[in-house]
Amino acid sequence: MEDGAKGKLKGFLHFYNATSGETVPSCDKHFTIRNAQVVCSELGFSSQNAYHWLTPQWSYNPKIRIVKTYMEPRECRGFEHSLEQCS
């Protein structure tokens, strides 16, 4: 997370895969605003003003090797306490 304009936090969602030792981006094209709200809550942030966008971010961290992703499609309803609880 980084501090954006006027104290707003922003960042890109990445997952750590303990099996491969890779940090990979969430590249689920079905990721929704409800998913973003659940992730914000899980990280201890307010979900009231959560937002998401889909865009390639290859320049965000050039040290990260983007080889593959491990994100399975998840559908949150908004009441879950973690992304793992989403179906």
C-alpha positions in Angstrom: 0.0 0.0 0.0 1.2 3.5 -0.7 -0.3 6.8 0.5 -2.0 8.5 -2.4 -3.4 12.0 -2.7 -5.1 13.4 0.5 -4.3 10.3 2.6 -6.0 7.8 0.3 -4.3 4.4 0.2 -3.8 2.6 -3.1 -2.0 -0.4 -4.3 -2.1 -3.6 -6.3 -3.3 -6.9 -5.0 -0.6 -9.6 -5.1 -0.6 -13.1 -3.6 2.3 -15.0 -2.2 2.4 -18.6 -3.3 4.3 -20.5 -0.6 4.8 -23.6 -2.9 6.6 -21.8 -5.6 8.0 -18.9 -3.6 6.5 -16.4 -6.1 4.6 -13.3 -5.5 2.0 -13.1 -8.3 -0.7 -10.5 -9.2 -4.4 -11.1 -9.0 -5.3 -11.2 -12.6 -8.9 -12.4 -12.2 -10.9 -10.5 -14.8 -14.0 -11.3 -12.8 -12.7 -9.5 -9.7 -15.5 -7.2 -8.5 -16.0 -4.3 -6.2 -17.4 -6.7 -3.5 -14.2 -8.7 -3.7 -12.2 -5.4 -3.3 -14.3 -4.5 -0.2 -13.7 -7.9 1.4 -9.9 -7.6 0.8 -9.8 -4.1 2.3 -11.7 -5.3 5.4 -9.4 -8.4 5.7 -6.4 -6.0 5.6 -7.9 -3.8 8.3 -9.0 -0.9 6.1 -12.4 0.6 5.6 -14.3 -1.0 2.8 -16.6 1.9 2.4 -14.6 3.7 -0.3 -13.0 0.6 -1.9 -12.7 0.6 -5.6 -11.0 -1.6 -8.2 -9.9 -1.3 -11.8 -8.5 -3.7 -14.3 -5.4 -2.6 -16.1 -2.0 -4.1 -16.9 0.6 -2.9 -14.4 3.8 -4.4 -15.8 5.9 -1.5 -14.6 4.7 -1.5 -11.0 7.6 -3.6 -9.7 10.1 -4.8 -12.4 11.7 -7.1 -9.9 8.6 -9.3 -9.7 8.8 -12.1 -12.3 5.3 -12.4 -13.7 5.2 -15.9 -15.0 1.8 -17.2 -14.1 -1.0 -16.5 -11.7 -2.6 -18.7 -9.1 -5.8 -16.8 -8.4 -8.9 -18.8 -8.8 -12.1 -16.9 -9.6 -13.8 -15.9 -6.4 -17.2 -14.3 -6.0 -17.8 -12.3 -2.8 -21.1 -11.1 -1.6 -19.6 -8.5 0.7 -20.2 -10.0 4.1 -17.2 -12.4 4.1 -14.4 -11.7 6.5 -11.7 -12.9 4.1 -11.3 -13.6 0.4 -10.9 -17.3 1.2 -14.6 -17.4 2.4 -15.8 -16.2 -1.0 -17.1 -18.9 -3.3 
